[in-house]
Amino acid sequence: MVNSEVTRPSISLLRSAPAPRFGTLEAERALALSPNLAAGYWQRGNTLLFAGQPEKGLADLRTSLRLDPRGSNLTLRLFHFAIGCYFSRGYEDARRGGE
């Protein structure tokens, strides 16, 4: 079980990082420790997505969905996937939900 007191500030820090490189470095460190960590791909994907690199971010979000297709935050991950599709004009992908 993850300590939510540690996780929430970490997520906030990743999203508010002044440069996308910082957020991706933290996610890459987590992925180096656990290459099948869906949350690591999700965080790196979000960082890239909102840093103006939606194609790279979508690749990580797809990986996150593939690794944990029934996770407790599935709705949020699908929402971010749809945002990434919108940013990259992948409307058909958004409709299919990352199949």
DSSP file (Angstrom, degrees, kcal/mol; ACC not computed):
  #  RESIDUE AA STRUCTURE BP1 BP2  ACC     N-H-->O    O-->H-N    N-H-->O    O-->H-N    TCO  KAPPA ALPHA  PHI   PSI    X-CA   Y-CA   Z-CA
    1    1 A M              0   0    0      0, 0.0     2,-0.3     0, 0.0     0, 0.0   0.000 360.0 360.0 360.0 138.0    0.0    0.0    0.0
    2    2 A V        -     0   0    0      1,-0.1     2,-0.7     2,-0.0     3,-0.1  -0.662 360.0-117.9 -89.3 138.1    1.3    3.4   -0.9
    3    3 A N    >>  -     0   0    0     -2,-0.3     4,-2.2     1,-0.2     3,-1.0  -0.653  21.6-158.0 -74.6 111.4    1.5    6.2    1.7
    4    4 A S  H 3> S+     0   0    0     -2,-0.7     4,-2.3     1,-0.3    -1,-0.2   0.770  88.2  63.8 -66.4 -26.0   -0.9    8.8    0.4
    5    5 A E  H 34 S+     0   0    0      1,-0.2    -1,-0.3     2,-0.2    -2,-0.1   0.817 111.5  37.4 -67.1 -28.6    0.9   11.6    2.4
    6    6 A V  H <> S+     0   0    0     -3,-1.0     4,-1.5     2,-0.1    -2,-0.2   0.850 116.1  52.5 -86.5 -38.9    4.0   11.0    0.3
    7    7 A T  H  X S+     0   0    0     -4,-2.2     4,-2.7     1,-0.2     5,-0.2   0.919 103.0  55.3 -67.8 -46.0    2.3   10.3   -3.0
    8    8 A R  H  X S+     0   0    0     -4,-2.3     4,-2.4     1,-0.2     5,-0.2   0.930 110.2  44.1 -58.4 -49.9    0.1   13.5   -3.1
    9    9 A P  H  > S+     0   0    0      0, 0.0     4,-2.5     0, 0.0    -1,-0.2   0.883 113.0  53.7 -62.5 -34.5    3.0   15.9   -2.7
   10   10 A S  H  X S+     0   0    0     -4,-1.5     4,-2.3     2,-0.2    -2,-0.2   0.926 110.2  46.0 -64.4 -43.6    5.1   13.9   -5.2
   11   11 A I  H  X S+     0   0    0     -4,-2.7     4,-2.2     2,-0.2    -1,-0.2   0.920 113.2  49.7 -64.7 -43.4    2.3   14.1   -7.8
   12   12 A S  H  X S+     0   0    0     -4,-2.4     4,-1.9    -5,-0.2    -2,-0.2   0.898 110.3  51.2 -61.4 -40.1    1.8   17.8   -7.2
   13   13 A L  H  X S+     0   0    0     -4,-2.5     4,-0.5     1,-0.2    -1,-0.2   0.914 109.3  49.9 -64.0 -43.3    5.5   18.4   -7.5
   14   14 A L  H >< S+     0   0    0     -4,-2.3     3,-0.7     1,-0.2    -1,-0.2   0.911 113.7  45.4 -62.0 -42.0    5.7   16.5  -10.9
   15   15 A R  H 3< S+     0   0    0     -4,-2.2    -1,-0.2     1,-0.2    -2,-0.2   0.786 116.3  44.3 -74.8 -27.2    2.8   18.5  -12.3
   16   16 A S  H 3< S+     0   0    0     -4,-1.9    -1,-0.2    -5,-0.2    -2,-0.2   0.329  80.2 133.6-100.2   8.3    4.0   21.9  -11.1
   17   17 A A    <<  -     0   0    0     -3,-0.7    -3,-0.1    -4,-0.5    -4,-0.0  -0.319  58.5-134.5 -60.8 137.4    7.6   21.4  -12.1
   18   18 A P  S    S+     0   0    0      0, 0.0    -1,-0.1     0, 0.0     3,-0.0   0.787  91.4  34.4 -66.3 -26.6    9.0   24.4  -14.0
   19   19 A A  S >> S-     0   0    0      1,-0.1     3,-1.2     0, 0.0     4,-1.0  -0.989  77.2-133.5-130.3 138.2   10.6   22.3  -16.7
   20   20 A P  H 3> S+     0   0    0      0, 0.0     4,-2.3     0, 0.0     5,-0.2   0.779 102.0  70.5 -61.1 -23.8    9.2   19.0  -18.0
   21   21 A R  H 3> S+     0   0    0      1,-0.2     4,-2.2     2,-0.2     5,-0.1   0.875  94.3  54.0 -61.9 -36.6   12.6   17.4  -17.7
   22   22 A F  H <> S+     0   0    0     -3,-1.2     4,-1.9     2,-0.2    -1,-0.2   0.946 109.9  46.3 -62.9 -48.0   12.3   17.4  -13.9
   23   23 A G  H  X S+     0   0    0     -4,-1.0     4,-1.8     1,-0.2    -1,-0.2   0.885 113.8  47.8 -62.7 -39.4    9.0   15.6  -13.9
   24   24 A T  H  X S+     0   0    0     -4,-2.3     4,-2.8     1,-0.2    -1,-0.2   0.853 107.0  57.2 -72.1 -32.3   10.3   13.0  -16.4
   25   25 A L  H  X S+     0   0    0     -4,-2.2     4,-2.1    -5,-0.2    -2,-0.2   0.923 107.9  47.2 -62.7 -42.6   13.5   12.5  -14.4
   26   26 A E  H  X S+     0   0    0     -4,-1.9     4,-1.9     2,-0.2    -1,-0.2   0.916 114.4  46.4 -65.4 -42.4   11.5   11.5  -11.3
   27   27 A A  H  X S+     0   0    0     -4,-1.8     4,-2.5     1,-0.2    -2,-0.2   0.901 111.0  52.8 -66.3 -39.7    9.2    9.2  -13.3
   28   28 A E  H  X S+     0   0    0     -4,-2.8     4,-2.0     2,-0.2    -1,-0.2   0.864 106.8  53.0 -64.5 -35.5   12.3    7.7  -15.0
   29   29 A R  H  X S+     0   0    0     -4,-2.1     4,-1.5     2,-0.2    -1,-0.2   0.925 110.5  47.3 -63.4 -43.2   13.9    7.0  -11.7
   30   30 A A  H  X S+     0   0    0     -4,-1.9     4,-1.9     1,-0.2    -2,-0.2   0.906 112.6  49.2 -64.1 -40.9   10.7    5.2  -10.5
   31   31 A L  H  < S+     0   0    0     -4,-2.5    -1,-0.2     1,-0.2    -2,-0.2   0.809 105.4  57.7 -70.1 -29.5   10.6    3.2  -13.8
   32   32 A A  H  < S+     0   0    0     -4,-2.0    -1,-0.2     1,-0.2    -2,-0.2   0.871 111.4  42.8 -66.2 -35.1   14.3    2.3  -13.4
   33   33 A L  H  < S+     0   0    0     -4,-1.5    -2,-0.2     1,-0.3    -1,-0.2   0.834 135.3  15.4 -77.2 -33.5   13.4    0.7  -10.1
   34   34 A S    ><  -     0   0    0     -4,-1.9     3,-1.7    -5,-0.1    -1,-0.3  -0.746  65.1-172.3-144.7  90.6   10.3   -0.9  -11.3
   35   35 A P  T 3  S+     0   0    0      0, 0.0    -4,-0.1     0, 0.0    -1,-0.1   0.641  87.0  53.6 -63.8 -15.2    9.9   -1.1  -15.1
   36   36 A N  T 3  S+     0   0    0     -5,-0.0     2,-1.0     4,-0.0     3,-0.1   0.064  73.8 130.4-105.2  24.4    6.3   -2.4  -14.9
   37   37 A L    X>  -     0   0    0     -3,-1.7     4,-1.6     1,-0.2     3,-0.5  -0.682  40.0-167.2 -83.2 103.4    5.1    0.4  -12.7
   38   38 A A  H 3> S+     0   0    0     -2,-1.0     4,-2.4     1,-0.2    -1,-0.2   0.875  86.9  57.1 -58.9 -38.8    1.9    1.7  -14.4
   39   39 A A  H 3> S+     0   0    0      1,-0.2     4,-2.6     2,-0.2    -1,-0.2   0.844 102.9  55.0 -63.5 -33.6    1.9    4.8  -12.2
   40   40 A G  H <> S+     0   0    0     -3,-0.5     4,-2.4     2,-0.2    -1,-0.2   0.919 110.3  44.6 -64.9 -43.7    5.4    5.7  -13.4
   41   41 A Y  H  X S+     0   0    0     -4,-1.6     4,-2.7     2,-0.2    -2,-0.2   0.885 112.8  52.8 -66.4 -37.8    4.3    5.6  -17.0
   42   42 A W  H  X S+     0   0    0     -4,-2.4     4,-2.5     2,-0.2    -2,-0.2   0.935 111.6  44.9 -63.8 -46.0    1.2    7.6  -16.1
   43   43 A Q  H  X S+     0   0    0     -4,-2.6     4,-2.4     2,-0.2    -2,-0.2   0.918 115.5  46.2 -66.2 -43.1    3.2   10.4  -14.4
   44   44 A R  H  X S+     0   0    0     -4,-2.4     4,-2.5     1,-0.2     5,-0.2   0.915 112.8  51.6 -65.5 -40.1    5.8   10.6  -17.2
   45   45 A G  H  X S+     0   0    0     -4,-2.7     4,-2.7    -5,-0.2    -2,-0.2   0.915 110.6  47.8 -61.1 -43.7    3.0   10.6  -19.7
   46   46 A N  H  X S+     0   0    0     -4,-2.5     4,-2.6     2,-0.2    -1,-0.2   0.914 110.8  51.5 -63.2 -42.9    1.1   13.4  -18.0
   47   47 A T  H  X S+     0   0    0     -4,-2.4     4,-0.6     1,-0.2    -2,-0.2   0.936 115.0  41.8 -60.3 -46.5    4.3   15.4  -17.7
   48   48 A L  H ><>S+     0   0    0     -4,-2.5     5,-2.6     2,-0.2     3,-0.6   0.900 112.4  55.6 -67.3 -40.2    5.1   15.1  -21.4
   49   49 A L  H ><5S+     0   0    0     -4,-2.7     3,-1.1     1,-0.2    -2,-0.2   0.937 113.1  39.0 -57.5 -50.6    1.4   15.6  -22.3
   50   50 A F  H 3<5S+     0   0    0     -4,-2.6    -1,-0.2     1,-0.2    -2,-0.2   0.475 107.5  65.8 -84.3  -1.1    1.1   19.0  -20.5
   51   51 A A  T <<5S-     0   0    0     -3,-0.6    -1,-0.2    -4,-0.6    -2,-0.2   0.272 124.8 -95.7 -98.0   8.7    4.7   20.0  -21.6
   52   52 A G  T < 5S+     0   0    0     -3,-1.1    -3,-0.2    -4,-0.1    -2,-0.1   0.667  99.1 107.3  90.1  16.6    3.6   20.1  -25.2
   53   53 A Q     >< +     0   0    0     -5,-2.6     4,-2.4    -6,-0.2     5,-0.2  -0.542  32.9 158.9-122.1  65.2    4.7   16.6  -26.3
   54   54 A P  H  >  +     0   0    0      0, 0.0     4,-2.9     0, 0.0     5,-0.2   0.821  69.2  56.4 -63.5 -32.6    1.4   14.8  -26.6
   55   55 A E  H  > S+     0   0    0      2,-0.2     4,-1.6     1,-0.2     5,-0.1   0.942 112.2  41.6 -65.0 -45.3    2.6   12.0  -28.8
   56   56 A K  H  > S+     0   0    0      1,-0.2     4,-1.6     2,-0.2    -1,-0.2   0.904 115.9  50.8 -66.2 -40.7    5.3   10.9  -26.4
   57   57 A G  H  X S+     0   0    0     -4,-2.4     4,-2.4     1,-0.2    -2,-0.2   0.897 107.2  53.3 -63.8 -40.4    2.9   11.4  -23.5
   58   58 A L  H  X S+     0   0    0     -4,-2.9     4,-2.7     1,-0.2    -1,-0.2   0.871 103.7  56.9 -63.2 -36.8    0.2    9.3  -25.2
   59   59 A A  H  X S+     0   0    0     -4,-1.6     4,-1.9     1,-0.2    -1,-0.2   0.924 110.7  43.5 -60.4 -43.3    2.7    6.4  -25.7
   60   60 A D  H  X S+     0   0    0     -4,-1.6     4,-2.5     2,-0.2    -2,-0.2   0.887 112.2  52.5 -69.9 -38.2    3.3    6.3  -21.9
   61   61 A L  H  X S+     0   0    0     -4,-2.4     4,-2.2     2,-0.2    -2,-0.2   0.896 108.7  50.9 -64.5 -38.4   -0.3    6.7  -21.1
   62   62 A R  H  X S+     0   0    0     -4,-2.7     4,-2.3     2,-0.2    -1,-0.2   0.918 110.0  50.1 -61.8 -42.9   -1.1    3.7  -23.4
   63   63 A T  H  X S+     0   0    0     -4,-1.9     4,-2.6     1,-0.2    -2,-0.2   0.910 109.1  51.8 -62.4 -41.8    1.6    1.7  -21.6
   64   64 A S  H  X S+     0   0    0     -4,-2.5     4,-1.9     1,-0.2    -1,-0.2   0.915 111.0  47.4 -60.3 -43.7    0.1    2.6  -18.2
   65   65 A L  H  < S+     0   0    0     -4,-2.2    -1,-0.2     1,-0.2    -2,-0.2   0.863 112.4  49.9 -66.5 -35.7   -3.3    1.4  -19.4
   66   66 A R  H  < S+     0   0    0     -4,-2.3    -2,-0.2     1,-0.2    -1,-0.2   0.901 112.9  45.9 -69.4 -40.1   -1.9   -1.8  -20.7
   67   67 A L  H  < S+     0   0    0     -4,-2.6    -2,-0.2     1,-0.3    -1,-0.2   0.816 130.5  20.4 -73.5 -30.6    0.0   -2.6  -17.5
   68   68 A D    ><  +     0   0    0     -4,-1.9     3,-1.2    -5,-0.2    -1,-0.3  -0.591  67.6 164.9-139.7  74.4   -2.9   -1.8  -15.2
   69   69 A P  T 3  S+     0   0    0      0, 0.0    -1,-0.1     0, 0.0    -4,-0.1   0.595  81.0  36.1 -72.8  -9.6   -6.2   -2.0  -17.1
   70   70 A R  T 3  S+     0   0    0      4,-0.0     4,-0.1     3,-0.0    -5,-0.1   0.083  82.9 145.9-128.8  24.0   -8.4   -2.1  -14.0
   71   71 A G    X   -     0   0    0     -3,-1.2     3,-1.7     1,-0.1     4,-0.2  -0.110  62.7-108.3 -64.2 162.1   -6.6    0.2  -11.6
   72   72 A S  T 3  S+     0   0    0      1,-0.3     3,-0.3     2,-0.1     4,-0.1   0.735 119.8  49.1 -64.6 -22.7   -8.4    2.4   -9.1
   73   73 A N  T 3> S+     0   0    0      1,-0.2     4,-2.5     2,-0.1    -1,-0.3   0.032  73.3 121.5-104.2  26.7   -7.6    5.5  -11.1
   74   74 A L  H <> S+     0   0    0     -3,-1.7     4,-2.7     1,-0.2     5,-0.2   0.897  72.0  53.1 -57.4 -44.1   -8.7    4.1  -14.4
   75   75 A T  H  > S+     0   0    0     -3,-0.3     4,-2.1     1,-0.2    -1,-0.2   0.917 111.1  46.5 -59.9 -43.5  -11.2    6.9  -15.0
   76   76 A L  H  > S+     0   0    0      2,-0.2     4,-2.4     1,-0.2    -1,-0.2   0.903 112.1  50.4 -66.1 -41.1   -8.6    9.5  -14.4
   77   77 A R  H  X S+     0   0    0     -4,-2.5     4,-2.1     2,-0.2    -2,-0.2   0.897 111.4  48.2 -65.5 -39.1   -6.1    7.8  -16.7
   78   78 A L  H  X S+     0   0    0     -4,-2.7     4,-2.4     2,-0.2    -1,-0.2   0.875 109.7  53.7 -66.5 -36.8   -8.7    7.5  -19.5
   79   79 A F  H  X S+     0   0    0     -4,-2.1     4,-2.1    -5,-0.2    -2,-0.2   0.933 110.3  45.9 -61.7 -46.3   -9.5   11.2  -19.0
   80   80 A H  H  X S+     0   0    0     -4,-2.4     4,-2.4     1,-0.2    -2,-0.2   0.867 110.3  54.5 -65.8 -35.4   -5.9   12.2  -19.4
   81   81 A F  H  X S+     0   0    0     -4,-2.1     4,-2.3     2,-0.2    -1,-0.2   0.925 108.1  49.3 -62.0 -43.2   -5.6    9.9  -22.4
   82   82 A A  H  X S+     0   0    0     -4,-2.4     4,-2.2     2,-0.2    -2,-0.2   0.889 109.4  51.8 -63.5 -38.9   -8.6   11.7  -24.0
   83   83 A I  H  X S+     0   0    0     -4,-2.1     4,-2.7     2,-0.2    -1,-0.2   0.924 109.4  50.3 -61.8 -43.7   -6.9   15.0  -23.3
   84   84 A G  H  X S+     0   0    0     -4,-2.4     4,-2.0     1,-0.2     6,-0.2   0.892 109.3  50.9 -61.9 -39.8   -3.7   13.8  -25.0
   85   85 A C  H  <>S+     0   0    0     -4,-2.3     5,-3.3     2,-0.2     4,-0.3   0.902 110.5  49.6 -63.6 -40.1   -5.7   12.7  -28.0
   86   86 A Y  H ><5S+     0   0    0     -4,-2.2     3,-1.2     3,-0.2    -2,-0.2   0.938 109.8  50.6 -63.2 -46.5   -7.4   16.1  -28.2
   87   87 A F  H 3<5S+     0   0    0     -4,-2.7    -1,-0.2     1,-0.3    -2,-0.2   0.862 117.6  39.4 -59.7 -36.0   -4.0   17.9  -28.0
   88   88 A S  T 3<5S-     0   0    0     -4,-2.0    -1,-0.3    -5,-0.2    -2,-0.2   0.344 113.4-117.1 -97.2   7.0   -2.6   15.7  -30.8
   89   89 A R  T < 5 +     0   0    0     -3,-1.2     2,-1.1    -4,-0.3     3,-0.2   0.791  66.8 144.0  62.5  30.8   -5.9   15.8  -32.8
   90   90 A G     >< +     0   0    0     -5,-3.3     4,-2.0    -6,-0.2     3,-0.2  -0.500  11.3 156.6 -94.7  63.5   -6.3   12.1  -32.4
   91   91 A Y  H  >  +     0   0    0     -2,-1.1     4,-2.0     1,-0.2    -1,-0.2   0.846  68.9  53.0 -63.5 -36.3  -10.1   12.3  -32.1
   92   92 A E  H  > S+     0   0    0     -3,-0.2     4,-1.8     2,-0.2    -1,-0.2   0.892 108.1  51.3 -67.5 -38.3  -10.7    8.7  -33.3
   93   93 A D  H  >>S+     0   0    0      1,-0.2     5,-1.4     2,-0.2     4,-1.2   0.894 108.5  52.7 -62.6 -39.4   -8.2    7.4  -30.7
   94   94 A A  H  <5S+     0   0    0     -4,-2.0     3,-0.3     1,-0.2    -2,-0.2   0.903 107.3  51.7 -63.5 -40.4  -10.1    9.3  -28.0
   95   95 A R  H  <5S+     0   0    0     -4,-2.0    -1,-0.2     1,-0.2    -2,-0.2   0.885 110.7  47.7 -63.6 -38.7  -13.4    7.8  -29.1
   96   96 A R  H  <5S-     0   0    0     -4,-1.8    -1,-0.2    -5,-0.1    -2,-0.2   0.663 106.2-130.2 -78.2 -16.3  -11.9    4.3  -28.9
   97   97 A G  T  <5 -     0   0    0     -4,-1.2    -3,-0.2    -3,-0.3    -2,-0.1   0.821  63.4 -54.0  74.2  31.8  -10.4    5.0  -25.4
   98   98 A G      <       0   0    0     -5,-1.4    -1,-0.2     1,-0.1    -4,-0.1   0.724 360.0 360.0  79.1  21.9   -6.9    3.7  -26.1
   99   99 A E              0   0    0     -6,-0.3    -1,-0.1    -3,-0.2    -2,-0.1   0.518 360.0 360.0 -56.5 360.0   -7.8    0.3  -27.3
